Amino acid sequence: MRWLLPGAVLLLLISTGGPASAQAGCPDLTGRYVMQYENGRVYITAAQVRCESLQLDIRSQYLYEPVVAARHKLRLDGEFREDTGWNGSTSKQLTSTKLRNGVLEIVTKPAKPDDPRGISWQVQYRKLDDGDLCQITKDAFDRRRRAALIRGTSADAEALASARSEQGCGG
């Protein structure tokens, strides 16, 4: 099973919407996003309820590998709660998610500390002016990844977003 980089899955979250003042502290994360990788794509559909909760439906498609799908129902209060595995892990995780000053932070750790299959990581994202999302912390390859908002329902809209995702978002 292919393991996604911790930042890969969650970069896809923040979209535009709502007044600028509301976005600064609690941006609306609702939207469809894509991240292009060398041999596959990760799709995320985010649905947010006010500044209280966020549901992420994540699907990864890589060449010659089965599709991996996961759903995460998250509270945006910074408290650790039981969650499904992240990034291809089938182990239960504890996840903490919060929005502070317009930055989304997600922290995970194994539900059972002695579980060798569990993964722990922390990642933060900020919204770019174009509505895409940039990982603040660099990934394992010293890059900042971009999650691109899919604007529309056509194949062209997805292709344009995929190309934007490959541009990255700076050093």
C-alpha positions as CSV (number, residue, x, y, z in Angstrom):
1,M,0.0,0.0,0.0
2,R,1.3,3.4,-0.9
3,W,1.8,5.9,2.0
4,L,1.1,9.5,1.2
5,L,3.3,12.2,2.6
6,P,1.6,13.7,5.7
7,G,1.2,17.0,4.0
8,A,-0.1,15.5,0.8
9,V,-3.5,14.7,2.0
10,L,-4.3,17.8,3.9
11,L,-3.1,20.5,1.6
12,L,-6.3,20.4,-0.2
13,L,-8.5,22.0,2.3
14,I,-9.0,25.8,2.3
15,S,-11.1,27.5,-0.3
16,T,-12.3,31.0,-0.8
17,G,-15.7,32.2,0.5
18,G,-17.2,34.6,3.0
19,P,-16.1,38.0,4.0
20,A,-12.3,38.6,4.4
21,S,-12.7,39.3,8.1
22,A,-14.3,35.9,8.7
23,Q,-11.6,34.2,6.6
24,A,-8.8,35.6,8.7
25,G,-9.8,33.6,11.8
26,C,-12.0,30.9,10.5
27,P,-11.9,30.5,6.7
28,D,-14.5,28.4,5.0
29,L,-12.8,25.1,4.1
30,T,-15.6,23.8,1.9
31,G,-14.6,22.8,-1.6
32,R,-13.1,20.1,-3.9
33,Y,-9.3,20.0,-4.2
34,V,-6.6,18.1,-6.1
35,M,-2.9,17.5,-5.6
36,Q,-0.8,16.2,-8.5
37,Y,2.1,13.9,-7.8
38,E,4.6,12.3,-10.2
39,N,2.5,9.1,-10.7
40,G,-1.0,10.0,-9.3
41,R,-3.4,12.4,-7.7
42,V,-5.0,12.9,-4.4
43,Y,-8.6,14.4,-4.3
44,I,-10.2,15.9,-1.2
45,T,-13.7,17.1,-0.7
46,A,-14.1,19.2,2.4
47,A,-17.4,20.1,4.1
48,Q,-17.3,22.6,7.0
49,V,-20.0,23.4,9.5
50,R,-19.3,27.0,10.7
51,C,-16.1,27.1,12.8
52,E,-17.1,23.9,14.6
53,S,-16.4,20.8,12.4
54,L,-14.9,19.6,9.2
55,Q,-15.5,16.5,7.2
56,L,-12.7,15.4,4.8
57,D,-13.3,12.7,2.1
58,I,-10.0,11.8,0.7
59,R,-9.3,9.6,-2.3
60,S,-5.9,8.8,-3.8
61,Q,-5.3,7.3,-7.2
62,Y,-1.8,6.2,-8.1
63,L,-0.7,4.3,-11.2
64,Y,-0.8,0.5,-10.7
65,E,-2.2,0.7,-7.2
66,P,-5.7,0.4,-5.8
67,V,-7.7,3.5,-5.0
68,V,-7.4,4.4,-1.3
69,A,-10.4,6.3,0.3
70,A,-10.9,7.6,3.8
71,R,-13.3,9.9,5.7
72,H,-12.3,12.0,8.6
73,K,-15.0,13.8,10.8
74,L,-13.1,16.4,12.7
75,R,-14.0,19.0,15.4
76,L,-12.1,22.3,15.0
77,D,-11.5,22.7,18.7
78,G,-7.9,21.4,19.1
79,E,-8.9,18.4,21.3
80,F,-7.6,14.9,20.4
81,R,-10.4,12.5,19.3
82,E,-10.4,9.0,17.9
83,D,-10.2,9.0,14.1
84,T,-9.6,6.7,11.2
85,G,-6.1,6.2,9.9
86,W,-4.4,8.8,7.8
87,N,-2.2,8.6,4.7
88,G,-3.0,5.0,4.0
89,S,-2.7,3.7,7.6
90,T,-5.5,1.3,8.7
91,S,-4.7,1.9,12.4
92,K,-6.9,4.0,14.6
93,Q,-5.5,7.5,15.2
94,L,-6.1,10.4,17.5
95,T,-6.5,13.6,15.7
96,S,-6.5,17.2,16.8
97,T,-7.7,19.9,14.4
98,K,-8.0,23.7,14.9
99,L,-8.2,26.9,13.0
100,R,-6.2,29.8,14.5
101,N,-5.6,33.1,12.8
102,G,-6.5,31.7,9.4
103,V,-4.1,28.7,9.8
104,L,-5.4,25.1,9.7
105,E,-3.4,22.8,12.0
106,I,-3.8,19.0,12.1
107,V,-1.9,16.8,14.6
108,T,-2.2,13.0,14.7
109,K,-0.8,10.3,16.9
110,P,-1.5,6.6,17.3
111,A,-4.6,5.7,19.4
112,K,-2.4,3.1,21.1
113,P,1.2,4.4,21.7
114,D,2.7,1.0,21.2
115,D,1.1,0.4,17.8
116,P,4.0,0.1,15.3
117,R,1.5,0.8,12.4
118,G,0.4,4.1,13.8
119,I,1.8,7.3,12.5
120,S,2.3,10.7,14.2
121,W,2.7,14.0,12.4
122,Q,1.8,17.7,12.5
123,V,1.1,20.0,9.6
124,Q,-0.1,23.5,9.1
125,Y,-1.6,25.3,6.0
126,R,-2.4,28.8,5.0
127,K,-4.7,30.1,2.3
128,L,-3.2,31.7,-0.8
129,D,-4.7,34.7,-2.5
130,D,-6.0,32.5,-5.3
131,G,-7.9,30.2,-2.9
132,D,-5.5,27.4,-3.0
133,L,-3.8,26.1,0.1
134,C,0.0,26.1,0.9
135,Q,1.6,23.8,3.4
136,I,3.5,26.1,5.8
137,T,5.8,23.3,7.1
138,K,8.0,21.7,4.5
139,D,7.5,18.0,3.6
140,A,10.1,15.2,3.7
141,F,11.5,16.4,0.3
142,D,12.0,20.0,1.6
143,R,9.0,21.3,-0.5
144,R,5.9,23.2,0.3
145,R,3.0,21.5,-1.4
146,R,0.0,23.3,-3.0
147,A,-3.5,21.9,-2.9
148,A,-5.5,23.4,-5.8
149,L,-9.1,24.3,-5.6
150,I,-11.1,22.7,-8.5
151,R,-13.1,25.6,-9.9
152,G,-16.0,24.0,-11.8
153,T,-17.1,20.5,-12.8
154,S,-15.4,19.9,-16.1
155,A,-12.4,17.8,-16.9
156,D,-10.7,21.0,-17.9
157,A,-11.3,22.5,-14.4
158,E,-9.7,19.5,-12.8
159,A,-6.7,19.6,-15.3
160,L,-6.1,23.3,-14.6
161,A,-6.2,22.7,-10.8
162,S,-3.8,19.8,-11.2
163,A,-1.3,21.9,-13.1
164,R,-1.5,24.6,-10.4
165,S,-0.8,22.0,-7.8
166,E,2.4,21.1,-9.4
167,Q,3.7,24.7,-9.2
168,G,4.2,24.4,-5.5
169,C,4.0,27.5,-3.3
170,G,7.4,28.7,-2.6
171,G,10.4,28.0,-0.5
